[in-house]
Amino acid sequence: MVPDSLADRRKQVWDRLRIVTDPELDESVVDLDFIAATEVDAEGSVRVGFRLPTYWCAANFSYMMADDIRVAVGSLPWVKSIEVRIGEHMYADKINAGLAGGLSFLEAFAEDADGDLTSLRRTFLVKAFQRRQAALLAHLLEAGRGAAELVDLTLDELANAELDAEGDRLRARYLDRREVVGAANGAARAFVDAEGDRLQAETLSIYLRAMRRVAVNAEFNGALCRGLLRERFDLAAATAGGSDKPAEERVGVRA
């Protein structure tokens, strides 16, 4: 078998990075410009530089994202070692030492940790489910689907429905989070609430308004994070007129 070239390996690293999300914003760390640089060598070592919008970003969020990066990139079969380092953060030393040692957040922060990350991760997975669901439902309603039809759909029926390109994209994102709130077998209802209960046609519009408030808050926080990051790391020049460039080019990848 012909070994992957360094260029192939760099691409694979960035493909894995794109699936890692900010847990609160439900956006890729690549799209958010949180990846400062990557290094890949022929021996299978990978180093990822990670940055955040402020010096005091919460330690638990920071650790969660950095550890998710470590796990995602480390899952590539050719990776022999992976080093993720967060820079210019108030807990950088503790986070980097914990990641290097393969420690959990609780182990890394000991008495300073306010619980483990399991419940926090669950909270934000549910919020991501709600935002993705609301976006898909709004698109389907705008396309002419009725509320009664939508609440009766099974997952199999949703998966096989003919949708336009945007609907297909929103469906894929939603289905990726559907199992967060309950059984995701083909006969299960496609659209349920955070407790796994079926949505009701007569109250669907009220439900969607509530979900929209969740989405608006995330959109505001996302815009704030981008603005803070841009100012902090002087990214305006790098992105002006070049937003169509791959993130690898915009943030500077080293091999």
KOLDO-901547 format. One record per residue (C-alpha): residue number from 1; x, y, z. Coordinates in steps of 0.2 Angstrom, whole numbers. Example, Ala and Ser with C-alpha at 12.3 -4.5 7.8 and 13.67 -1.06 7.14 Angstrom:
KOLDO-901547
num | c1 | c2 | c3
1 | 62 | -22 | 39;
2 | 68 | -5 | 36;
This chain:
KOLDO-901547
num | c1 | c2 | c3
1 | 0 | 0 | 0;
2 | 7 | 17 | -5;
3 | 9 | 28 | 11;
4 | -1 | 44 | 11;
5 | 9 | 60 | 6;
6 | 11 | 74 | 18;
7 | -1 | 84 | 8;
8 | -14 | 70 | 9;
9 | -11 | 69 | 28;
10 | -13 | 87 | 31;
11 | -29 | 86 | 21;
12 | -35 | 72 | 32;
13 | -30 | 82 | 48;
14 | -41 | 97 | 42;
15 | -55 | 85 | 38;
16 | -55 | 79 | 56;
17 | -54 | 96 | 63;
18 | -69 | 101 | 53;
19 | -80 | 89 | 63;
20 | -75 | 97 | 80;
21 | -87 | 110 | 86;
22 | -88 | 124 | 99;
23 | -100 | 116 | 111;
24 | -110 | 132 | 114;
25 | -110 | 138 | 96;
26 | -112 | 122 | 87;
27 | -100 | 128 | 74;
28 | -84 | 120 | 67;
29 | -68 | 126 | 76;
30 | -61 | 127 | 58;
31 | -75 | 139 | 52;
32 | -73 | 149 | 68;
33 | -54 | 151 | 65;
34 | -49 | 143 | 81;
35 | -35 | 133 | 73;
36 | -20 | 143 | 73;
37 | -8 | 131 | 64;
38 | -5 | 112 | 61;
39 | 11 | 103 | 58;
40 | 12 | 85 | 51;
41 | 28 | 75 | 49;
42 | 32 | 59 | 40;
43 | 34 | 49 | 56;
44 | 15 | 51 | 60;
45 | 17 | 65 | 73;
46 | 4 | 79 | 72;
47 | 4 | 96 | 82;
48 | -11 | 107 | 82;
49 | -11 | 125 | 88;
50 | -27 | 131 | 96;
51 | -33 | 148 | 100;
52 | -49 | 156 | 107;
53 | -57 | 173 | 107;
54 | -52 | 179 | 124;
55 | -38 | 175 | 137;
56 | -51 | 170 | 150;
57 | -63 | 159 | 140;
58 | -70 | 146 | 152;
59 | -58 | 132 | 156;
60 | -71 | 118 | 154;
61 | -76 | 124 | 137;
62 | -58 | 126 | 132;
63 | -53 | 109 | 138;
64 | -68 | 101 | 130;
65 | -63 | 108 | 113;
66 | -45 | 105 | 114;
67 | -48 | 87 | 120;
68 | -60 | 84 | 106;
69 | -47 | 90 | 93;
70 | -35 | 77 | 101;
71 | -47 | 63 | 100;
72 | -53 | 67 | 82;
73 | -36 | 69 | 74;
74 | -28 | 55 | 85;
75 | -41 | 43 | 77;
76 | -33 | 44 | 60;
77 | -24 | 27 | 58;
78 | -7 | 34 | 53;
79 | -6 | 46 | 68;
80 | 7 | 40 | 80;
81 | 7 | 55 | 92;
82 | -4 | 70 | 93;
83 | 0 | 86 | 103;
84 | -13 | 100 | 105;
85 | -8 | 116 | 112;
86 | -19 | 131 | 117;
87 | -10 | 147 | 117;
88 | -13 | 164 | 126;
89 | -25 | 158 | 138;
90 | -26 | 160 | 157;
91 | -26 | 141 | 160;
92 | -14 | 137 | 145;
93 | -1 | 128 | 156;
94 | -14 | 117 | 165;
95 | -24 | 113 | 149;
96 | -8 | 109 | 139;
97 | -1 | 98 | 153;
98 | -18 | 89 | 155;
99 | -19 | 85 | 136;
100 | -1 | 79 | 135;
101 | -5 | 67 | 149;
102 | -21 | 61 | 142;
103 | -30 | 67 | 158;
104 | -49 | 71 | 160;
105 | -54 | 88 | 164;
106 | -57 | 83 | 182;
107 | -40 | 75 | 183;
108 | -31 | 90 | 175;
109 | -40 | 103 | 186;
110 | -43 | 93 | 202;
111 | -50 | 104 | 216;
112 | -53 | 119 | 204;
113 | -64 | 108 | 192;
114 | -83 | 112 | 194;
115 | -89 | 94 | 190;
116 | -84 | 84 | 175;
117 | -89 | 88 | 157;
118 | -102 | 75 | 154;
119 | -117 | 85 | 160;
120 | -111 | 101 | 151;
121 | -108 | 92 | 135;
122 | -126 | 84 | 136;
123 | -133 | 102 | 139;
124 | -125 | 109 | 123;
125 | -129 | 93 | 112;
126 | -147 | 96 | 117;
127 | -146 | 114 | 112;
128 | -138 | 110 | 95;
129 | -151 | 97 | 92;
130 | -165 | 111 | 95;
131 | -156 | 123 | 84;
132 | -154 | 111 | 70;
133 | -172 | 104 | 71;
134 | -179 | 122 | 71;
135 | -169 | 126 | 55;
136 | -175 | 111 | 46;
137 | -193 | 112 | 52;
138 | -194 | 131 | 47;
139 | -186 | 126 | 29;
140 | -199 | 112 | 27;
141 | -214 | 123 | 32;
142 | -208 | 137 | 20;
143 | -207 | 124 | 6;
144 | -225 | 120 | 9;
145 | -225 | 105 | 20;
146 | -239 | 105 | 33;
147 | -237 | 105 | 52;
148 | -248 | 89 | 54;
149 | -238 | 80 | 40;
150 | -221 | 85 | 48;
151 | -226 | 79 | 66;
152 | -231 | 62 | 59;
153 | -215 | 59 | 49;
154 | -205 | 44 | 54;
155 | -186 | 45 | 53;
156 | -186 | 33 | 38;
157 | -199 | 45 | 29;
158 | -188 | 60 | 33;
159 | -173 | 52 | 27;
160 | -181 | 47 | 10;
161 | -190 | 63 | 7;
162 | -186 | 73 | -8;
163 | -178 | 89 | -3;
164 | -169 | 103 | -12;
165 | -150 | 106 | -9;
166 | -153 | 117 | 7;
167 | -166 | 105 | 14;
168 | -154 | 91 | 11;
169 | -140 | 100 | 20;
170 | -151 | 104 | 35;
171 | -158 | 86 | 36;
172 | -141 | 79 | 37;
173 | -136 | 91 | 51;
174 | -152 | 87 | 60;
175 | -150 | 68 | 59;
176 | -133 | 69 | 65;
177 | -140 | 75 | 82;
178 | -157 | 67 | 82;
179 | -151 | 52 | 93;
180 | -146 | 64 | 107;
181 | -164 | 65 | 113;
182 | -170 | 47 | 110;
183 | -172 | 32 | 100;
184 | -167 | 35 | 82;
185 | -173 | 19 | 73;
186 | -182 | 21 | 57;
187 | -199 | 19 | 64;
188 | -197 | 33 | 77;
189 | -204 | 50 | 75;
190 | -193 | 61 | 66;
191 | -197 | 77 | 76;
192 | -198 | 76 | 95;
193 | -194 | 88 | 109;
194 | -179 | 88 | 121;
195 | -187 | 75 | 132;
196 | -191 | 63 | 117;
197 | -209 | 67 | 116;
198 | -218 | 69 | 99;
199 | -222 | 87 | 93;
200 | -240 | 93 | 91;
201 | -246 | 101 | 75;
202 | -257 | 113 | 84;
203 | -243 | 120 | 95;
204 | -228 | 118 | 82;
205 | -228 | 137 | 79;
206 | -226 | 141 | 97;
207 | -213 | 128 | 99;
208 | -203 | 135 | 84;
209 | -203 | 152 | 91;
210 | -195 | 146 | 108;
211 | -182 | 137 | 98;
212 | -179 | 152 | 87;
213 | -174 | 162 | 103;
214 | -161 | 148 | 107;
215 | -154 | 150 | 89;
216 | -153 | 169 | 90;
217 | -143 | 168 | 106;
218 | -131 | 156 | 98;
219 | -130 | 167 | 82;
220 | -126 | 183 | 93;
221 | -113 | 173 | 103;
222 | -105 | 167 | 87;
223 | -104 | 184 | 79;
224 | -96 | 191 | 96;
225 | -83 | 177 | 96;
226 | -78 | 180 | 78;
227 | -76 | 199 | 81;
228 | -66 | 196 | 97;
229 | -55 | 183 | 89;
230 | -52 | 195 | 73;
231 | -47 | 209 | 84;
232 | -36 | 199 | 96;
233 | -26 | 191 | 83;
234 | -27 | 204 | 69;
235 | -36 | 193 | 57;
236 | -45 | 207 | 47;
237 | -31 | 208 | 34;
238 | -30 | 189 | 32;
239 | -49 | 187 | 29;
240 | -53 | 203 | 20;
241 | -58 | 199 | 2;
242 | -52 | 181 | 5;
243 | -66 | 173 | 14;
244 | -68 | 160 | 0;
245 | -50 | 153 | 4;
246 | -49 | 137 | 13;
247 | -45 | 139 | 32;
248 | -29 | 130 | 29;
249 | -23 | 145 | 19;
250 | -31 | 158 | 30;
251 | -23 | 153 | 46;
252 | -6 | 146 | 40;
253 | -2 | 128 | 39;
254 | 15 | 122 | 42;
255 | 22 | 105 | 37;
